Amino acid sequence: MAAAADSGGRVPVGKVKWVISGIALAWALFQLWYASPLPFVLNFGVFNDTEARAIHLSFAIFLAYTAFPAFSASPRSHVPLHDWLYAFAGAFAASYLVIFHTELSGRAGAPNTVDIVVAVCGMALLLEATRRSLGPPLMVVAGLFLFYTFAGPHMPDVIAHKGASLNKAMSHQWLSTEGVFGVALGVSTSFVFLFVLFGALLDRAGAGHYFTQVAFSLLGHMRGGPAKASVVSSGLSGLVSGSSIANVVTTGTFTIPLMKRVGFPGYKAGAVEVAASTNGQLTPPIMGAAAFLMVEYVGISYLEVIKHAILPALISYIALVYIVHLEACKAGMEGLPRRHQATLPQRLLGWCSIIVGLILVSYAVYYGFGWTKGLLGNWAYPIASGLLLVVYLLLVRYAAGYPDLEFDDPNLEIVSLPDVGVTVKSGLYYLLPVVVLVWCLTVERFSPGLSAYWSTMFMIVIVISHKPLKALFRRQAWQQELWQGGRDLLDGLIGGARNMIGIGVATAAAGIVVGTVTLTGIGLVMTEFVEFISGGNVLLMLLFTAVISLILGMGLPTTANYIVVSTLMAPVIVTLGAQHGLLVPLIAVHLFVFYFGILADDTPPVGLAAFAAAAIARSDPIRTGIQGFTYDIRTAVLPFMFIFNTELLLIGIDSVWHLLMTIFAAVVAMLTFAAATQGFWFVRSRWYESLLLLLIAFSMFRPGFWWDQLYPPQRLVPASEISSVVEQMPQGSQLRLSVAGETIDGDYVTKIVELPVQGPPDSTARLEQMGLGLVMEEDKVIVDMVAFASPAEKAGIDFDWEIQHLLIETERPDKQWFYLPVLALLVLLGWWQRRRIPKPG
């Protein structure tokens, strides 16, 4: 099922198999070459962004026609002649921008007949490739946007536009970087392919099974232990695969039967795996492909994306583990027996040793390498690479002293847990490429593409060498293992390329939507449309966006869903939120869309991950999907919370104490919410106890909601006092204004903006730094001038607008004080429930 969904439904034989595999291998090698520094060192094979995108799409379309059959009745063992023709025609149309690059640049904006014919054929072939690899939904969505491009004058007034000619539309969509070959395909080319390839190689080396066994050995002895192991291993599998379906099939094959073995009904076992696997794309450092698109769309580094996403991802997984624990408590389950029982002091000593060891090693590497970089100069990286290889050899030598992990049969009647120590030590070297990736991203601050390149190159070394090295250290024959390592490498490269077919085609097809938005101006129309539907209510706008994401996500992959919804809705939410006093960071809106796009994978009636889990659990897929979504309600609530409380995204954190308080409050809130939705805490909750738990969870997530009722956060100051207020504000603070005026389209708008206060404490100088020139007209403060590229212009302020008033923060106690009565209420409720726990005997 995962193979058919991720890498194609055909299983060709003979020469056809070798041809398709050779093309996939060539794609992987091209991407490694493009990401490496070698083209610039050798001054050979250097491709610009547009050429690389065109070649990337050529490979994707060619493999889409050869790897995916046209219909369910089409042949699976060979490729029909017409599919070969379509594959070559589609590859030619995509590579047209490379082959005729010079000619096209000479007639930019004035395409000839051949250009338009190639563009039309390429568009049709891309839509069919999308249907084959991803099903009809994305093809239909892209087709509707194309239809809207031409039918604009005939649309209802609310969404009408002047339309576009065939020449203009095809030139915009296919012959420029505004449509198909736009930002989305660029991210797929530069970042996503390498991360998918890294995951495929990591999985081929056996890391996926290793992570599953480690989680099982650590957690399997607890109540509902296999389910907790499923949650943790699925989170770790997010390092290996960005696909919810692949995560379900990879870890679920082992964990779902074990969950059923300890007492979970089939539909609940499948639902736990679905909820854990869909959240794998939310977990840093390797998130789903859409996370890399945020880098381009939001204009921040990938490290910033990781920083904003890490706390919601962690508390979401902690809550899922707790949900599993509550399910096990309700059913009176027990864990699986360990082979060797350790005492409590031994366990504490073991955990403390691991934590202290990791801290010491991290400090030694971070500060040691940081010091030697300045000392060694250009030799720093070669020496560090050599030391890394030495560490790898030592860890493989260490692992060779323990038996390789076997693929246990979870359906056996007697199941005992593997030893923790033996399991962990047998594959510690799998963590090294992940460490390299995180180091390059967070410490060296390399680009995501370059970070993935170096970690992938190290992963290639591991795939080839770890089996023969183990055999050598065990004094066994190593030649056959070296041959097997080479085969694993080829299979990993080919598998990674085939896994990219759907993503490559999806990002290109979703580019049609982006191109339509930029060509027709539908983004401005959507602002008016959504404001009309929601009545200006930000919460209704968010609900509307969430529903759109869930509906589209039933048929669209997460990446395409994110591109479509974020392109249409993210600017709308930010704009309308500002008009109604809520300044929403752009990254918060994009993460909001990302979360609900992922949740669509387990949303009935079309949750593909739920169908995959139900097939393994032999349960009803609809019931499995519904149960999975009830577990994922915690993930559905989180986006609403971090829109209104951006501290959950680590925005506005000003001290270590503030950070610790935010983490503590978020964890308590999420665990409380989990207990409320499960109707069980220490005992089965009564209805009013569940409502009280929900109220406590909301208060911990958003203490500012109640605090604002007691202490208003802002006071209104007349605009006439702007000079004195600006002079008194500290350097680097933000001046919040309510402004109103007429847009270029003739619409009168009112919104809240923030402008940075810079420069010496002089009102004239500071207003100039903001880009504002003001005049007084009949007791009104009017914008007389807005400097080009200034903060005021970027905030959307225009000439002749009125500054209505200033919003100045009031002095008030920290909102965190509200946690005290809320926690006291939680303790009281816990004491009340514990009184009802039945006494033993």
C-alpha positions in Angstrom: 0.0 0.0 0.0 2.8 2.4 0.9 4.7 1.5 -2.2 1.7 2.1 -4.4 0.9 5.4 -2.8 4.4 6.8 -2.6 6.5 5.3 -5.4 4.1 4.1 -8.1 1.6 1.3 -8.8 3.6 -0.5 -11.5 6.0 -3.3 -10.8 7.7 -3.8 -14.2 10.0 -6.6 -15.1 12.9 -7.2 -17.4 14.5 -4.3 -19.3 11.7 -1.9 -18.5 12.5 -2.3 -14.8 16.1 -1.4 -15.4 15.2 1.6 -17.6 12.8 3.1 -14.9 15.3 2.3 -12.2 18.1 3.9 -14.2 16.0 7.1 -14.8 15.2 7.3 -11.0 18.9 6.8 -10.2 19.9 9.5 -12.7 17.4 11.9 -11.0 18.9 11.2 -7.5 22.5 11.7 -8.9 21.4 14.9 -10.6 19.9 16.3 -7.4 23.1 15.4 -5.4 25.2 17.1 -8.1 23.0 20.2 -8.1 23.2 20.5 -4.3 26.9 19.9 -4.0 29.7 22.5 -4.2 31.4 20.5 -7.0 29.8 22.3 -10.0 31.2 25.6 -8.7 34.6 24.1 -7.8 35.0 22.4 -11.2 33.2 25.2 -13.1 31.2 22.5 -14.9 27.5 21.5 -14.8 26.4 24.7 -13.1 22.6 25.1 -13.4 20.6 28.2 -12.4 17.4 27.8 -10.5 15.0 27.8 -13.5 17.1 25.2 -15.3 17.2 23.0 -12.2 13.5 23.2 -11.7 12.8 22.3 -15.3 15.1 19.3 -15.2 13.5 18.3 -11.8 10.0 18.4 -13.3 11.2 16.5 -16.4 12.3 13.6 -14.3 9.1 13.7 -12.2 6.7 13.7 -15.2 8.7 11.0 -17.0 8.6 8.7 -14.0 4.9 9.6 -13.3 3.9 8.1 -16.7 6.2 5.1 -16.4 5.7 4.2 -12.7 1.9 4.9 -12.4 -0.6 3.2 -14.7 -3.4 5.2 -16.2 -6.3 3.2 -14.9 -6.9 0.3 -12.5 -7.2 -2.1 -15.4 -4.0 -0.9 -17.1 -1.0 -3.3 -17.2 1.3 -3.4 -14.1 4.2 -5.5 -15.4 5.1 -3.4 -18.5 4.7 0.1 -19.8 2.5 0.5 -22.9 3.9 2.4 -25.9 1.5 5.4 -25.5 2.8 5.9 -21.9 6.4 6.0 -23.2 5.3 8.7 -25.7 3.5 10.7 -23.0 6.6 10.4 -20.8 9.0 11.6 -23.4 6.6 14.4 -24.5 6.1 15.6 -20.9 9.8 15.5 -20.2 10.5 17.5 -23.3 7.8 20.1 -22.5 9.3 20.5 -19.0 12.9 20.8 -20.2 11.9 23.2 -23.0 13.0 26.1 -20.7 16.5 24.6 -20.5 16.9 23.5 -24.2 15.7 26.9 -25.6 16.7 29.1 -22.7 18.6 31.6 -24.9 15.8 31.9 -27.4 13.1 32.3 -24.7 15.0 35.0 -22.9 15.3 36.9 -26.2 11.5 37.0 -26.6 10.4 37.3 -23.0 6.7 38.3 -22.9 6.2 37.7 -26.6 6.0 33.9 -27.1 5.7 32.5 -30.6 3.4 29.7 -31.7 5.8 26.9 -30.9 6.2 28.2 -27.3 2.4 28.3 -26.8 1.9 24.8 -28.3 4.6 23.3 -26.0 3.1 25.1 -23.0 -0.4 23.9 -23.7 0.8 20.3 -24.2 3.0 20.5 -21.1 0.1 21.8 -19.1 -2.2 18.9 -20.2 0.5 16.3 -19.6 1.2 17.7 -16.2 -2.4 17.5 -15.2 -2.6 13.9 -16.4 0.6 13.0 -14.5 -1.0 14.6 -11.4 -4.1 12.5 -11.8 -2.0 9.3 -12.1 0.3 9.9 -9.2 -2.1 11.6 -6.8 -5.6 10.9 -8.0 -8.2 13.3 -9.5 -8.6 15.9 -6.7 -5.5 18.0 -7.3 -5.9 17.8 -11.0 -9.5 19.0 -10.6 -8.5 21.9 -8.4 -5.7 23.0 -10.8 -8.1 22.6 -13.7 -10.7 24.8 -12.0 -8.2 27.5 -11.4 -7.1 27.3 -15.1 -10.8 27.6 -16.1 -11.2 30.6 -13.8 -8.3 32.3 -15.5 -10.1 32.3 -18.9 -13.7 32.6 -17.6 -13.1 35.6 -15.3 -15.4 38.0 -17.2 -18.3 35.5 -17.0 -18.0 34.8 -13.3 -20.3 36.3 -10.6 -19.4 39.9 -9.7 -17.9 38.9 -6.4 -15.1 36.9 -8.1 -15.1 38.3 -11.6 -12.0 39.6 -13.3 -11.1 40.8 -16.8 -9.7 37.4 -17.9 -6.6 36.4 -19.8 -5.7 35.3 -23.4 -4.3 31.9 -24.1 -0.9 33.5 -24.9 -0.8 35.5 -21.7 -2.0 32.6 -19.5 0.4 30.0 -20.9 3.3 32.4 -20.9 2.6 33.2 -17.3 2.1 29.6 -16.2 4.7 27.7 -18.2 7.3 30.0 -19.6 8.0 32.1 -16.5 8.7 31.4 -12.8 5.3 32.7 -11.6 3.3 29.5 -12.2 4.4 25.9 -12.6 8.1 26.7 -12.3 7.6 28.9 -9.3 8.6 28.9 -5.6 6.9 25.6 -4.8 8.7 23.6 -7.4 11.9 25.5 -6.5 11.7 24.3 -2.9 11.0 20.7 -4.1 14.1 20.9 -6.2 16.4 22.6 -3.7 15.4 21.2 -0.3 12.7 18.5 -0.3 14.3 16.0 -2.6 17.4 15.7 -0.5 15.5 15.3 2.7 13.4 12.6 1.2 16.5 10.9 -0.2 18.1 11.2 3.3 15.1 9.5 4.8 15.1 6.7 2.2 18.7 5.9 2.8 18.3 6.0 6.6 15.4 3.6 6.3 17.3 1.3 3.9 20.1 1.1 6.4 17.6 -0.2 9.0 17.2 2.9 11.1 13.3 2.7 11.0 13.3 -0.7 12.5 15.9 0.4 15.0 13.9 3.4 16.2 10.8 1.2 16.6 12.6 -1.5 18.6 14.2 1.2 20.9 10.9 2.8 21.6 9.3 -0.6 22.2 12.1 -1.7 24.6 11.9 1.5 26.6 8.1 1.8 26.9 6.7 -1.6 26.4 6.6 -2.5 30.1 4.2 0.4 30.9 0.4 0.3 30.9 -0.5 0.2 27.2 3.2 0.1 26.5 3.1 -1.0 22.8 0.8 1.9 22.1 3.2 4.3 23.8 6.0 2.8 21.8 3.9 3.3 18.7 3.7 7.0 19.5 7.4 7.5 20.1 8.5 5.3 17.2 6.2 7.1 14.8 7.6 10.4 15.9 11.1 9.1 15.3 10.0 7.7 12.0 9.3 11.3 11.0 13.1 11.5 10.6 12.8 8.7 8.0 9.6 9.5 6.1 7.5 12.6 5.6 4.6 10.5 4.5 1.8 9.6 7.0 0.9 6.5 5.0 4.5 5.3 4.9 4.8 5.9 8.7 1.6 3.9 9.4 2.7 0.9 7.3 6.3 1.0 8.5 5.7 1.1 12.3 2.1 0.0 12.3 2.9 -3.5 10.9 4.8 -4.1 14.2 3.0 -2.0 16.8 -0.7 -2.5 15.8 -0.7 -6.3 16.4 1.1 -5.7 19.7 -1.5 -3.1 20.8 -4.2 -5.7 20.1 -2.2 -8.2 22.0 -2.3 -6.2 25.2 -6.0 -5.5 24.9 -6.6 -2.6 22.6 -9.6 -3.1 20.2 -8.5 -3.1 16.5 -10.0 0.2 15.7 -8.3 1.9 18.7 -4.9 0.3 17.9 -5.2 1.6 14.3 -6.3 5.0 15.5 -3.3 5.4 17.9 -0.9 4.6 15.0 -2.8 7.0 12.7 -2.7 9.8 15.2 1.0 9.3 15.9 2.0 8.9 12.2 0.2 12.0 11.0 1.9 14.1 13.6 5.3 12.8 12.4 5.3 15.6 9.8 5.0 18.2 12.6 8.1 17.0 14.4 11.4 18.9 13.9 14.2 18.7 12.8 12.8 17.0 9.6 9.2 18.1 9.1 6.9 17.6 6.1 7.8 19.0 2.7 5.4 22.0 3.3 7.7 23.2 6.2 10.4 23.9 3.6 7.9 25.9 1.6 7.4 28.2 4.6 11.0 29.2 4.3 10.2 30.8 1.0 6.6 31.9 1.6 7.2 33.5 5.0 10.8 34.7 4.3 12.5 33.2 7.4 15.2 30.6 7.8 14.4 26.9 8.3 15.9 27.2 11.8 13.3 29.8 12.6 10.5 27.4 11.4 11.9 24.7 13.6 12.0 27.1 16.6 8.4 28.1 16.1 7.1 24.5 15.5 9.0 22.6 18.2 6.9 23.4 21.3 3.5 22.6 19.7 4.9 19.3 18.3 6.3 18.2 21.6 3.2 18.9 23.7 1.1 17.2 21.0 3.1 14.0 21.3 3.3 14.2 25.1 -0.5 14.5 25.1 -0.9 11.5 22.8 1.2 9.4 25.1 -1.0 10.5 28.0 -4.2 9.7 26.0 -2.8 6.2 25.4 -2.1 5.9 29.2 -5.7 6.9 30.0 -7.1 4.4 27.5 -5.0 1.7 29.2 -6.1 2.8 32.7 -9.8 2.7 31.6 -9.4 -0.8 30.3 -7.2 -2.0 33.2 -4.3 -3.0 30.9 -0.9 -4.1 31.9 2.5 -3.8 30.2 4.5 -6.6 28.7 7.1 -8.4 30.9 10.8 -7.5 30.7 13.4 -10.2 30.4 15.4 -8.6 33.1 13.9 -6.4 35.8 16.0 -3.5 36.9 15.6 -1.9 40.3 14.5 1.7 40.7 18.0 2.9 41.7 19.4 1.2 38.6 16.9 2.8 36.3 17.5 6.2 37.8 21.3 5.8 37.6 20.9 4.7 34.0 18.8 7.7 33.0 21.0 10.2 34.8 24.1 8.7 33.2 22.6 9.1 29.7 21.4 12.6 30.3 24.7 13.8 31.9 26.7 12.0 29.2 24.7 13.7 26.4 25.1 17.1 28.0 28.9 16.6 28.5 29.4 15.3 24.9 27.2 18.2 23.5 29.2 20.8 25.4 32.6 19.2 24.4 31.7 19.1 20.7 30.1 22.5 20.6 32.7 24.5 22.4 35.6 22.2 21.4 34.9 22.5 17.7 34.0 26.2 18.1 37.4 26.9 19.6 39.4 24.8 17.1 37.6 26.3 14.1 39.4 29.6 14.8 42.7 27.8 15.5 42.7 25.4 12.5 41.3 27.8 9.9 40.7 26.1 6.6 41.7 22.7 8.0 38.9 22.7 10.6 36.2 21.0 8.5 38.5 18.3 7.1 39.8 17.4 10.5 36.2 17.5 12.0 35.1 15.1 9.1 38.0 12.8 9.9 37.1 12.7 13.6 33.4 12.1 12.7 34.5 9.0 10.7 36.6 7.8 13.6 33.6 8.1 15.9 31.5 6.2 13.4 34.0 3.4 13.3 34.1 3.2 17.1 30.3 3.1 17.3 30.1 0.4 14.6 32.8 -1.6 16.5 30.8 -1.2 19.6 27.5 -2.2 17.9 29.3 -5.3 16.4 29.5 -6.7 19.9 25.8 -7.0 20.1 23.4 -9.1 17.9 21.6 -7.4 15.0 17.9 -6.6 15.7 15.6 -9.3 14.4 12.2 -8.6 12.9 10.1 -10.1 15.6 6.6 -11.5 14.8 4.2 -9.5 17.0 1.4 -12.0 16.4 3.1 -14.7 18.4 1.3 -15.7 21.5 4.1 -15.0 24.0 5.8 -11.6 23.5 8.6 -10.3 25.8 10.4 -7.1 25.6 13.9 -6.8 24.1 16.6 -5.7 26.5 16.9 -1.9 26.5 20.7 -1.8 26.7 21.3 -4.3 24.0 18.7 -2.7 21.7 20.0 0.8 22.1 23.7 -0.1 21.7 23.1 -2.2 18.6 22.6 0.9 16.4 23.9 4.1 18.0 25.7 5.0 14.8 22.3 5.6 13.1 22.1 8.8 15.2 25.3 10.3 13.7 23.8 11.5 10.4 20.9 13.0 12.3 23.4 14.8 14.5 25.2 16.1 11.4 22.0 17.4 10.0 21.0 19.2 13.2 24.5 20.6 13.6 24.6 22.0 10.0 21.1 23.5 10.4 21.4 25.0 13.9 25.1 25.6 14.6 26.7 26.1 11.2 23.5 27.8 9.9 23.9 26.2 6.5 20.9 26.3 4.1 18.4 23.3 4.4 19.6 22.0 1.0 23.3 22.1 1.9 22.6 20.6 5.4 20.7 17.8 3.8 23.4 17.3 1.2 26.2 16.7 3.8 24.1 14.5 6.0 23.0 12.5 2.9 26.6 12.1 1.8 27.5 10.8 5.3 24.4 8.5 5.1 25.7 7.1 1.8 29.0 6.1 3.6 27.0 4.4 6.4 24.7 2.5 4.0 27.7 1.1 2.1 30.0 0.4 5.0 28.1 -0.5 8.2 27.3 -4.1 7.3 30.8 -5.1 6.0 32.4 -3.3 8.9 30.3 -5.2 11.4 31.2 -8.5 9.6 34.9 -7.5 9.7 34.8 -6.7 13.4 33.0 -10.0 14.1 35.7 -11.8 12.1 33.2 -12.9 9.5 33.3 -12.8 5.7 32.8 -9.2 4.7 32.9 -9.3 0.9 29.3 -10.4 0.5 28.2 -7.7 2.9 30.0 -5.0 0.9 28.2 -6.1 -2.2 24.9 -6.0 -0.2 25.8 -2.4 1.0 26.2 -1.3 -2.6 22.8 -2.8 -3.5 21.3 -1.1 -0.5 22.7 2.2 -1.7 21.3 1.8 -5.2 17.9 0.7 -3.8 17.9 3.7 -1.4 18.8 6.2 -4.2 16.1 4.7 -6.5 13.6 4.5 -3.8 14.1 8.1 -2.7 13.7 9.3 -6.3 10.5 7.2 -6.7 9.1 8.6 -3.4 9.6 12.1 -4.9 7.4 11.6 -8.0 4.2 12.6 -6.2 5.8 15.6 -4.4 7.5 16.9 -7.6 4.3 16.7 -9.6 2.2 18.1 -6.8 4.4 21.2 -6.3 4.3 21.8 -10.0 0.5 21.4 -10.2 0.0 23.5 -7.1 2.0 26.2 -8.9 -0.9 26.6 -11.3 -3.0 27.8 -8.4 -0.3 30.3 -7.3 0.1 31.5 -10.9 -3.6 32.0 -11.2 -3.6 34.1 -8.0 -0.9 36.4 -9.3 -2.3 36.6 -12.8 -6.0 37.3 -11.9 -5.7 39.1 -8.5 -8.1 36.7 -6.8 -6.2 37.2 -3.6 -7.8 40.6 -3.1 -11.2 39.1 -4.1 -10.8 36.5 -1.4 -10.2 39.1 1.3 -13.6 40.7 0.5 -15.3 37.3 0.2 -14.0 35.9 3.5 -14.8 39.2 5.3 -18.3 39.0 4.0 -18.8 35.4 5.1 -17.1 35.8 8.5 -18.5 39.3 9.2 -15.0 40.4 10.2 -14.8 37.8 13.1 -11.3 36.4 13.2 -12.4 33.1 14.9 -14.9 32.5 12.1 -12.2 33.2 9.5 -9.9 30.6 11.2 -12.8 28.0 11.3 -13.5 28.7 7.6 -9.8 28.2 6.8 -9.6 25.0 8.8 -12.7 23.5 7.1 -11.2 24.3 3.7 -7.9 22.6 4.6 -9.7 19.5 5.8 -11.9 19.3 2.8 -9.1 19.8 0.3 -6.8 17.5 2.3 -9.2 14.6 1.8 -7.9 14.4 -1.8 -4.8 16.6 -1.9 -1.4 15.6 -0.4 -0.3 17.8 2.5 2.2 19.8 0.4 -0.3 20.7 -2.4 -3.0 21.4 0.2 -0.7 23.8 2.1 0.3 25.7 -1.1 -3.3 26.1 -2.2 -4.8 27.2 1.2 -1.9 29.3 2.3 -1.7 31.2 -1.0 -5.4 32.0 -0.8 -6.1 32.4 2.9 -2.8 33.4 4.8 -2.8 37.0 3.5 -6.5 37.3 4.1 -6.2 36.3 7.8 -3.3 38.6 8.4 -5.0 41.5 6.6 -8.4 41.1 8.2 -6.9 40.3 11.6 -5.0 43.6 11.5 -8.2 45.5 10.5 -9.9 44.1 13.6 -7.1 44.7 16.1 -5.4 41.2 16.1 -1.8 41.3 14.8 -1.2 37.7 13.7 2.4 36.8 12.7 2.6 35.3 9.2 4.4 32.2 10.5 1.5 31.5 12.8 -1.0 31.5 10.0 1.1 29.3 7.8 1.6 26.8 10.6 -2.2 26.9 11.2 -2.8 25.8 7.5 0.0 23.2 7.8 -1.5 21.6 10.9 -5.0 21.2 9.3 -3.5 19.9 6.0 -1.8 17.1 8.0 -5.0 16.4 10.0 -6.8 15.7 6.8 -4.9 12.4 6.5 -7.0 10.8 9.2 -10.3 12.8 8.7 -13.2 10.6 7.6 -14.6 9.8 5.2 -11.4 9.9 3.1 -8.4 9.6 5.5 -5.8 7.6 3.6 -3.6 7.0 6.7 -6.7 5.6 8.5 -7.4 3.2 5.6 -3.8 2.0 5.8 -4.0 1.4 9.6 -7.4 -0.3 9.3 -6.0 -2.7 6.8 -3.3 -3.8 9.2 -5.7 -3.8 12.3 -8.5 -5.6 10.3 -10.9 -3.0 11.5 -13.5 -0.7 10.0 -11.6 2.2 8.3 -14.4 4.8 9.0 -14.5 3.9 12.7 -10.7 3.9 12.8 -10.6 7.3 11.2 -13.2 8.8 13.6 -11.3 7.4 16.6 -8.1 8.7 15.2 -9.6 12.2 14.8 -10.8 12.1 18.4 -7.3 11.5 19.5 -6.1 14.3 17.2 -8.5 16.9 18.6 -5.6 18.0 20.7 -3.7 18.8 17.5 -6.7 20.6 16.0 -7.0 22.8 19.0 -3.4 23.8 19.1 -3.4 26.0 16.0 -6.3 28.1 17.4 -4.4 28.5 20.6 -1.1 29.7 19.1 -2.9 32.2 16.8 -4.2 34.0 19.9 -1.2 33.2 22.2 2.0 33.3 20.1 4.1 32.5 23.1 3.3 28.8 22.2 5.4 29.5 19.0 8.2 30.9 21.2 7.4 34.4 19.9 7.9 37.2 22.5 9.8 35.1 25.0 12.2 37.5 26.8 13.9 35.3 29.4 14.8 31.7 30.4 12.2 31.9 33.2 9.5 33.1 30.7 10.5 30.1 28.5 10.2 27.6 31.3 6.9 29.0 32.4 5.5 28.8 28.9 6.6 25.2 28.4 5.2 24.2 31.8 1.8 25.9 31.2 1.6 24.4 27.7 2.3 20.9 28.9 -0.2 21.1 31.8 -2.8 22.6 29.5 -2.5 19.9 26.9 -2.5 17.1 29.4 -5.6 18.6 31.0 -7.3 18.9 27.7 -6.4 15.2 26.9 -8.0 14.1 30.2 -11.1 16.2 29.5 -11.6 14.8 26.0 -11.1 11.2 27.2 -13.6 11.6 30.1 -11.1 10.0 32.4 -8.4 11.3 34.8 -7.9 9.4 38.1 -11.3 7.9 37.6 -14.0 8.3 35.0 -15.0 12.0 34.9 -18.5 13.3 35.4 -19.8 15.7 32.8 -19.2 18.8 34.9 -15.7 17.6 35.7 -14.9 17.3 32.0 -16.2 20.8 31.4 -14.1 22.1 34.3 -11.0 20.4 32.9 -11.7 22.1 29.5 -12.0 25.5 31.2 -8.7 24.9 33.1 -7.0 23.8 29.8 -8.2 27.0 28.0 -7.1 29.2 30.9 -3.6 27.6 30.9 -3.4 28.0 27.1 -4.7 31.6 27.1 -4.4 33.2 30.5 -4.4 36.6 28.7 -8.1 36.1 27.8 -9.2 36.4 31.5 -6.4 38.8 32.5 -7.5 41.3 29.8 -11.0 41.4 31.4 -9.4 42.4 34.8 -6.6 44.6 33.5 -7.1 46.1 30.0 -3.9 45.6 28.0 -4.0 48.9 26.2 -5.3 52.4 26.5 -6.4 54.7 23.6 -4.4 57.9 23.2 -5.5 60.6 20.8 -3.5 60.8 17.6 -2.6 64.4 18.3 -0.2 63.2 21.1 1.9 61.1 18.8 5.0 63.3 19.0 5.2 63.2 22.8 4.4 59.5 22.9 7.1 58.6 20.3 9.7 60.7 22.2 9.1 58.8 25.4 9.1 55.3 24.0 12.2 53.2 24.5 14.5 52.4 21.5 13.5 49.2 19.7 9.9 49.1 21.0 6.8 49.0 18.7 4.4 51.9 18.2 0.8 50.5 17.6 -1.5 52.7 15.6 -5.1 52.5 14.4 -5.1 53.9 10.9 -7.9 54.3 8.3 -8.1 55.4 4.7 -9.0 54.6 1.1 -7.1 51.9 -0.8 -6.0 52.1 -4.4 -9.1 50.1 -5.2 -11.4 52.7 -3.6 -12.2 50.6 -0.5 -12.2 52.3 2.9 -10.4 50.2 5.5 -9.4 50.5 9.1 -6.6 48.4 10.6 -4.0 48.2 13.4 -0.3 48.4 12.5 2.9 48.3 14.4 5.9 50.5 13.5 9.4 50.1 15.1 10.7 53.0 17.2 14.3 53.8 16.1 16.8 56.6 16.4 17.4 59.3 19.0 14.6 60.5 21.3 13.4 63.1 18.9 9.8 62.8 17.5 10.7 64.2 14.1 13.7 61.9 13.6 11.8 58.8 14.8 8.8 59.5 12.6 11.1 59.9 9.6 12.7 56.5 10.5 9.2 55.0 10.3 8.7 56.7 7.0 5.8 59.0 8.1 5.2 62.6 7.3 2.2 64.0 9.2 0.0 67.1 9.1 -2.8 68.3 11.3 -6.1 69.1 9.5 -9.1 70.1 11.7 -8.0 68.2 14.8 -7.2 65.1 12.6 -3.7 63.7 12.1 -3.3 63.0 8.3 -0.5 61.1 6.6 1.1 63.6 4.2 4.0 61.4 3.0 5.0 57.8 3.1 8.7 57.0 2.4 9.4 54.4 -0.2 10.4 50.9 1.2 9.9 52.3 4.8 8.2 50.4 7.7 5.1 52.5 7.2 4.8 51.5 3.5 5.4 47.8 4.3 2.7 48.0 7.0 0.2 49.2 4.3 -0.2 52.8 5.3 -0.9 55.1 2.3 -1.0 58.8 1.5 -3.9 60.8 2.9 -4.8 58.2 5.5 -5.9 59.3 9.0 -4.2 58.1 12.2 -7.2 57.6 14.4 -5.5 56.9 17.8 -2.5 55.3 19.4 -2.7 52.0 21.4 -0.4 52.2 24.3 0.4 49.2 26.6 -0.8 49.7 30.2 1.2 48.9 33.3 -0.3 45.7 34.7 0.8 42.5 36.6 2.1 39.6 34.4 -0.6 37.4 33.1 1.3 34.4 34.4 -0.1 35.2 37.9 -3.4 33.8 36.7 -1.8 30.3 36.6 -1.9 30.1 40.4 -5.7 30.0 40.9 -6.1 27.8 37.9 -3.5 25.3 39.2 -5.1 25.4 42.6 -8.5 24.5 41.0 -6.8 21.7 39.1 -5.3 20.3 42.3 -8.7 20.5 44.0 -10.3 18.6 41.2 -7.6 16.0 41.3 -8.1 15.5 45.1 -11.9 15.2 44.5 -11.4 12.5 41.9 -8.8 10.6 43.9 -11.4 10.2 46.7 -13.5 8.1 44.3 -10.7 5.6 43.5 -11.9 2.2 44.7 -9.9 0.9 47.7 -8.0 -2.4 47.2 -10.1 -5.4 48.2 
